[in-house]
Amino acid sequence: MSIFGEQYHTAVQKIQSAQLPAIEISALFSFVHSAVVPNDAGRYVLQQLSENPRRTLEETLRSIREDWMTLALKRSILTVELVSPDEVPCEIKAALNERDGHRCRVTGSDTDVKPTYIVAPSVVHDADLRSGGYLRPLLDALVSSKQVEEMLEMLKERNQRNELRNLWLMAQPVRTAFRYGSFKIHKPPYLETPSARIPNVKNDGWQIQAVPPTGRLPFTLDGHGSFYTVPSTPNPDTHLLPARVLLNIQGIISIPLHFSVIEQQIRDGWPPITQGREHTANEANALLLVERYTSINAPRLIDSVMSDNKSGFILMTTITGNPLNLVFYRTTYEEREQIGKDLAEWIQQLRRIPNQTNYLIANTLGGPISDHRYGQGEAWGHTIQFQISLIDSFKMFKGAK
């Protein structure tokens, strides 16, 4: 039987017919579509509508969203914020550091890295989530009663094996994004089947996934679209990796938090359009000069257009790879030496680009320089003029302080 059965499709039709804002329709669609068995979530929606005939369609659907948010906000079900060392036994923390290498498992950062529960162990004591609790039917509809029982059984006994299956090392920005459902972690099922043969797939199938409706990873991941290293363990018998069932539950339960952030952005309205500095044409020309006179692996200009005398758009190719500041700690001394040589060569190539302006210091079109460290300046014919302007700017800055 398909997990997208008749009840799923009927529930989706009901949701789409509701007179609600588009973002609420999107959130309700995620309720049924993101469930482990979407047909079960659809059945839950239809049951709620049938059991509340005096409510309007919109009122019942919003009550489902409210209960889903209540579930997400429960510290007992979704506690992935800072966990103090006292809350994690010393021997568990030591084992976690051995497994994850004292670094954030996602970005590789070693700054403000703390143990992070996927699902808080106290979930086993929450009466609302036990059998008969008022939120249990909703939880079962989202992640299936089988997975709920598997989760409760796993968290009941807090030994090293079970604790490590529920913990990551995460840096503070990653913890926050993880808690608010800004991304989710996917673990393929074959990694938990001892006899299964792991297919030849990238990162052994581990994925950092964006969450609808944005479909983009949060900037707090520092550009990491995947784990900085493939999750692994020095001992699969004693230092287990996080359990797939817990990752699945966290990914589904946190969705309303993700939508709440988006809805707040909508309420705040569109930010004002900031006027850019007069540098679009200059930057486009700079890309052409770099392409013509150097062999530097820089973006290539496709097209550019000015929307007014200050703002415009540039369409260019992208450069694959990671920013150096995000991976520098992983480089060897030999690699760093080569990086220095490459930078020196690029600087020499840039200096050999012929000056086609009437000024010694100017932008590529002969106009005023524009630099985020200096601000909007002017064009200079001699270095002494530029030096005087720097001294004057420093005096103004010192006086302001």
C-alpha positions in Angstrom: 0.0 0.0 0.0 1.3 3.5 -0.9 2.1 5.8 2.0 0.4 8.5 -0.1 -3.0 6.9 0.0 -6.6 8.2 -0.4 -6.7 9.8 3.0 -3.6 11.8 2.3 -5.0 13.2 -1.0 -8.3 14.0 0.6 -6.6 15.8 3.5 -4.5 17.8 1.0 -7.6 18.8 -0.9 -9.3 20.0 2.3 -6.2 22.0 3.3 -5.9 23.6 -0.2 -9.6 24.6 -0.1 -9.2 26.5 3.3 -9.4 30.3 3.3 -6.0 30.7 4.9 -2.9 32.7 4.0 -0.5 30.9 1.6 2.2 30.4 4.3 -0.3 28.6 6.6 -1.5 26.4 3.7 2.2 25.6 3.1 2.8 24.7 6.7 -0.3 22.4 6.8 0.8 20.7 3.7 4.1 20.0 5.3 2.2 18.5 8.3 0.9 15.7 6.1 3.6 15.5 3.4 6.6 15.4 5.8 5.1 12.7 8.1 6.8 9.2 8.1 3.5 7.8 6.6 1.7 10.8 5.0 -1.5 8.8 4.8 -1.5 8.5 8.6 -1.1 12.3 8.9 -3.9 12.7 6.4 -6.2 10.4 8.4 -5.4 12.5 11.6 -6.5 15.7 9.8 -9.7 14.1 8.6 -10.5 12.7 12.0 -10.0 16.2 13.6 -12.4 17.7 11.0 -15.0 14.9 11.7 -14.7 15.2 15.5 -15.2 19.0 15.5 -18.3 19.7 13.3 -19.0 23.0 15.1 -15.7 24.4 14.1 -15.0 25.9 10.7 -12.5 24.2 8.4 -10.0 27.0 9.1 -10.4 26.8 12.9 -9.8 23.1 13.0 -6.7 23.3 10.7 -5.3 26.1 12.8 -5.9 24.0 16.0 -3.8 21.2 14.4 -1.0 23.7 13.8 -1.2 25.0 17.4 -0.9 21.5 18.8 2.0 20.8 16.4 3.7 24.0 17.7 3.0 22.9 21.3 4.8 19.6 20.5 7.7 21.4 19.0 8.1 23.9 21.8 8.1 21.2 24.5 11.6 21.1 26.0 11.0 17.5 26.7 10.7 16.5 23.0 13.0 19.0 21.4 15.8 20.1 23.7 18.8 20.6 21.4 20.0 23.9 22.8 23.1 24.3 25.0 23.5 21.2 27.2 25.8 22.0 30.2 28.6 19.5 31.0 26.8 18.7 34.3 23.8 17.3 32.3 25.9 14.9 30.4 27.9 12.4 32.5 31.7 12.9 32.3 32.2 9.4 30.8 29.6 10.0 28.1 31.1 13.4 27.3 34.5 11.8 27.0 33.2 9.1 24.6 31.4 11.8 22.5 34.6 13.7 22.1 36.4 10.6 21.1 33.7 9.9 18.5 33.3 13.4 17.1 36.9 14.6 17.6 36.2 17.6 19.8 34.7 19.4 16.8 31.3 20.4 15.6 30.2 17.4 13.6 28.7 19.7 10.9 31.2 22.5 10.3 34.3 21.2 12.0 34.5 24.3 14.2 36.2 23.8 17.6 34.7 27.1 19.1 31.9 26.8 21.6 31.3 23.2 20.9 28.9 21.4 23.3 27.0 18.1 23.5 23.7 18.5 21.8 20.8 16.1 22.4 18.7 15.2 19.3 15.7 14.4 21.5 15.9 15.1 25.2 16.0 12.0 27.4 13.2 13.4 29.6 10.7 12.6 26.8 10.1 9.3 28.6 8.6 11.2 31.6 6.3 13.5 29.6 2.7 12.5 30.4 1.4 14.3 27.3 3.5 12.1 25.0 2.8 8.7 26.8 0.1 6.4 25.6 -3.2 8.2 26.4 -1.6 11.7 26.5 -3.4 14.4 24.6 -0.5 14.9 22.1 0.3 11.3 21.6 -2.2 10.8 18.7 -0.6 13.7 16.8 2.9 12.4 17.5 1.9 8.9 16.3 0.3 10.5 13.1 3.6 12.3 12.3 6.2 9.7 13.0 4.2 6.5 13.5 3.5 4.7 16.8 6.2 2.2 15.9 8.9 4.9 15.8 7.6 6.6 18.9 7.8 3.3 20.9 11.3 2.7 19.5 12.4 6.2 20.6 11.0 5.7 24.1 12.6 2.3 24.5 15.9 3.7 23.3 15.9 6.6 25.7 14.6 4.6 28.7 18.0 3.2 29.6 20.6 5.9 29.7 23.8 3.9 29.1 26.7 4.9 26.9 25.4 3.2 23.8 22.0 4.9 23.9 23.3 8.3 25.0 25.7 8.4 22.0 22.9 7.5 19.7 21.2 10.7 20.8 24.1 13.1 20.8 26.1 15.3 18.5 28.8 17.8 19.1 27.6 21.1 17.7 28.8 24.7 17.7 26.4 27.3 19.0 25.1 28.7 15.6 24.6 25.1 14.4 22.7 24.1 17.5 20.3 27.0 17.1 19.6 26.3 13.5 19.2 22.6 14.3 16.7 23.4 17.1 14.6 25.7 14.9 14.4 23.2 12.1 16.4 25.3 9.7 18.0 22.1 8.4 17.7 18.4 9.0 20.1 15.5 9.0 19.4 12.5 6.9 20.8 9.1 7.7 20.1 6.3 5.2 18.5 3.1 6.6 21.3 0.8 5.3 23.8 2.3 7.7 21.9 0.7 10.6 21.7 -2.8 9.0 24.9 -4.6 9.9 24.7 -7.1 7.0 23.8 -4.5 4.4 26.4 -3.5 1.8 26.9 0.2 1.8 26.5 1.5 -1.8 29.1 3.8 -3.4 27.4 7.1 -2.5 28.8 10.5 -1.4 29.4 10.8 2.3 28.1 7.2 2.8 24.6 8.6 2.3 24.7 11.1 5.2 23.1 14.4 4.2 22.6 17.9 5.5 19.2 18.8 3.9 17.4 22.2 3.4 13.9 22.4 4.7 10.9 23.7 2.6 9.5 26.2 1.9 12.8 28.1 1.7 14.8 25.2 0.3 18.1 26.9 1.4 20.5 26.0 4.1 20.9 28.6 6.9 23.9 30.9 6.7 24.9 29.8 10.2 26.3 26.6 8.6 29.1 28.7 7.1 28.6 27.4 3.6 28.7 23.7 4.6 26.2 21.8 2.5 27.5 18.6 3.9 29.4 17.3 6.9 32.9 18.6 7.0 33.9 14.9 7.3 31.8 11.8 6.9 30.3 10.8 10.3 32.4 7.9 11.5 33.2 6.2 14.8 36.4 4.6 16.2 34.3 1.7 17.6 30.8 0.9 16.2 30.1 -1.3 19.2 30.8 1.2 22.0 30.8 4.6 20.2 27.6 4.4 18.2 26.6 7.2 15.7 23.2 9.0 16.1 20.2 6.8 15.5 18.1 7.3 12.4 14.8 7.2 14.2 15.8 10.1 16.5 17.0 12.2 13.6 13.7 11.5 11.7 11.6 12.5 14.7 13.6 15.7 15.3 13.4 16.7 11.7 9.6 16.4 11.6 8.8 17.8 15.0 10.9 21.0 14.4 9.1 22.0 11.2 6.6 24.4 12.8 9.5 26.3 14.4 11.0 26.8 11.0 7.6 28.1 9.7 7.2 30.4 12.7 10.5 32.2 11.8 9.2 32.7 8.2 5.9 34.0 9.4 7.5 36.5 11.7 9.6 37.7 8.7 6.4 38.1 6.7 4.8 40.1 9.6 7.9 42.3 9.7 7.4 43.2 6.0 10.0 43.5 3.3 13.2 45.3 4.3 13.8 48.6 2.6 15.9 48.4 -0.6 19.4 49.7 0.2 21.0 51.9 -2.4 24.3 50.5 -3.6 27.4 52.4 -4.3 28.3 53.3 -7.8 30.4 50.2 -8.4 28.3 47.7 -10.5 29.8 48.8 -13.8 33.2 48.9 -12.3 33.0 45.4 -10.9 31.7 44.1 -14.2 34.6 45.7 -16.0 37.1 44.3 -13.3 35.9 40.8 -14.1 36.5 41.3 -17.8 40.1 42.7 -17.1 40.9 39.7 -14.8 39.7 37.3 -17.5 41.6 39.0 -20.3 44.9 39.7 -18.6 45.3 36.9 -16.0 45.0 33.2 -15.5 43.4 33.6 -12.0 40.5 31.2 -11.3 38.0 34.0 -10.8 34.3 34.3 -11.7 33.6 35.0 -15.3 31.2 37.8 -16.3 28.0 36.8 -18.1 26.2 40.1 -18.2 25.5 43.2 -16.2 22.8 45.9 -16.1 22.3 49.2 -14.3 18.8 49.8 -12.8 19.7 53.4 -11.9 22.8 55.5 -11.5 23.8 53.7 -8.3 22.3 50.2 -8.3 22.6 47.3 -10.7 23.0 43.6 -11.1 25.8 41.4 -12.2 25.4 37.8 -13.6 28.5 35.8 -13.3 29.8 32.2 -12.9 30.6 30.7 -9.6 33.7 29.2 -8.2 33.4 25.7 -6.6 35.0 25.0 -3.3 35.0 26.4 0.2 36.2 29.8 1.5 39.7 29.5 2.8 38.8 30.9 6.2 36.4 28.0 6.7 38.9 25.2 6.0 42.3 26.8 6.8 42.6 24.8 10.1 42.6 21.6 8.0 45.5 22.5 5.8 49.0 21.2 6.2 52.1 23.4 6.4 53.0 22.4 2.9 49.5 23.3 1.6 49.8 26.7 3.4 53.1 27.4 1.8 51.6 26.6 -1.6 48.6 28.9 -0.9 51.1 31.7 -0.1 52.9 31.1 -3.4 49.6 31.1 -5.3 48.4 34.3 -3.7 51.8 36.0 -4.5 51.5 34.9 -8.2 47.9 36.2 -8.4 48.9 39.6 -7.0 51.7 39.9 -9.5 49.3 39.1 -12.3 46.9 41.7 -11.1 49.7 44.3 -11.0 50.5 43.6 -14.6 47.0 44.6 -15.8 47.6 47.8 -17.8 46.2 51.0 -16.3 43.8 52.3 -19.0 42.7 55.4 -16.9 44.2 58.8 -16.4 44.8 58.2 -12.7 47.3 56.3 -10.6 44.7 55.2 -8.0 41.1 54.8 -9.3 38.6 52.1 -10.2 38.8 50.3 -13.5 36.8 52.9 -15.3 38.8 55.9 -14.0 36.2 56.8 -11.4 36.4 57.1 -7.6 37.5 54.0 -5.7 35.0 52.2 -3.6 36.2 49.9 -0.9 34.5 48.5 2.2 37.6 49.3 4.3 37.7 52.9 3.1 34.3 53.9 1.9 33.5 56.0 -1.2 36.6 57.9 -2.2 37.8 59.6 -5.3 40.4 59.1 -8.0 44.0 60.2 -7.4 46.8 61.0 -9.8 49.6 60.7 -7.2 50.2 58.4 -4.1 50.8 61.4 -1.9 47.2 62.6 -2.5 45.9 59.2 -1.5 48.1 59.1 1.6 46.9 62.5 2.7 43.3 61.3 2.4 44.0 58.2 4.5 45.6 60.4 7.2 42.7 62.8 7.2 40.3 59.9 7.5 42.3 58.4 10.5 42.2 61.8 12.2 38.4 62.0 11.8 38.0 58.5 13.1 40.3 59.1 16.1 38.5 62.4 16.9 35.1 60.7 16.8 36.3 58.1 19.4 
